[in-house]
């Protein structure tokens, strides 16, 4: 089944197309941005639609007609609704908002009425997960079937600014690797949507404000049903249904825009990269204990962003593709296995991945290491010159210092020293990794990873301690990165 994994939704995530409050009087400012009166001083951000990537007229229209959440600025009066006892018509809108939350997070696409793929993905999720019996959705084999008028009305209510419903993208209507098409049209002209599971998430309505001009704002959060943690919280702006004004209208409102309900969400939407799982395989899930592949570990992480073009991000992911993926894809004989372990570290200033990799049997030598770092403030990938600046040393002086700190055992000699990258620790220091090639006249040649710390000015050997980095400094991914240790 088509789906970005649940781990991506939970690792991440966050989203929405964000439009700033409008009105005759500008909202008051905070140190983070405009204060959102509806959301208890949470942050407003501007529209994330890029004029180069979206229809400019459509983008301008998206941003122009958002109701002002501050009633005092527009002369409107407002009423806070009891979210535990909402009218059926507003509950129905909350289900539409939930589908948009899911769809935008899964596709890493900001809410927009100009994206056909997003529109059809969101309606797909809505039809498959909607519990509203009045819509008359039925199941036919592996598909959910809905009447065209239900699909049409739902799309117009979900994306209130669209003029016409776009064509279904061809990619949705063809088979993929033997999988059935995601969307079909039945012989009696009904829409069929391949069953789509929402993953371990639930929806939570947090606020609902009704204004005297008939407009509505509602904060709807997407929550992890297992941990209770917030995945995304979005404030949706709605106006009275402009297409069907009859009393029998399926939807009383239509969504006209959305904005983040907190600064974490707005950071994600603005393009700040985050870490997601590209591949996660453990041999203990696939093979018996007497099979060498039982020891297999493949933890491959990558960088994701809600913006299509983030300077340096493609280069980092290209490095992962070229340096790590070939190790995971290498064909092995029946006595060998891979061990690829990843260590994600997200700090206020950096988004980082350190990955160790080795093919066993290869005893007596340490895994190699590769480091991938994005600087959130400078908005670029970090390189060796950045860590040299932190150490106030040039490359030659740093290498000489590491060489001088190496402590041989017996008659060992250091035959080579190779820089392998660095990671910014949570205390602001940097661990700079070097591969040490060592000759032991009795045991032979072997390789060892050394980590020089920029603050302590000491050299440690991570794999003497067990792992490359302390577990309490790394991000908690979902599913958890076990590094190959099976839970008992």
Secondary structure, 3 states (H helix, E strand, C coil): CCCCCHHHHHHHCCCCCECCCCCCCCCCECCCCEEEHHHCCEEECCCCCCCCCCCHHHHHHHHHCCCCCCHHHHCCCEEECCHHHCCHHHHHHHHHHHHHHHHHHHHCCCCCCCCHHHHHHHHHHHHHHCCCHHHCCEEECCEEEECHHHHHHHHHHHCCCCCCCCCCCHHHHCCECCECCCEEECCCCCEEEECCCCCCEEEEEEEEEEECCCCEEEEEEEEECCCCCEEEEEEEEEEECCCCCCCCCCCCEEEEEEEECCHHHHHHHCCCCEEEEEEEEEHHHCCCCCCHHHHCEEEEEEEECCCCCCCCHHHHHHHHHHHHHHHHHCCCCCCCEEEEEEEEEECCCEEEEEEEEEEECCCCCCCEEEEEEEECCCCEECCHHHHHHHHCCCHHHHHHHHHHHCCCCCCCEEEEEEEEEEEECCCCCEEEEEEEEEEECCCEEEEEEEEEECCCCCEECHHHHCCCCCHHHCCCCCCCCCCCCCCC
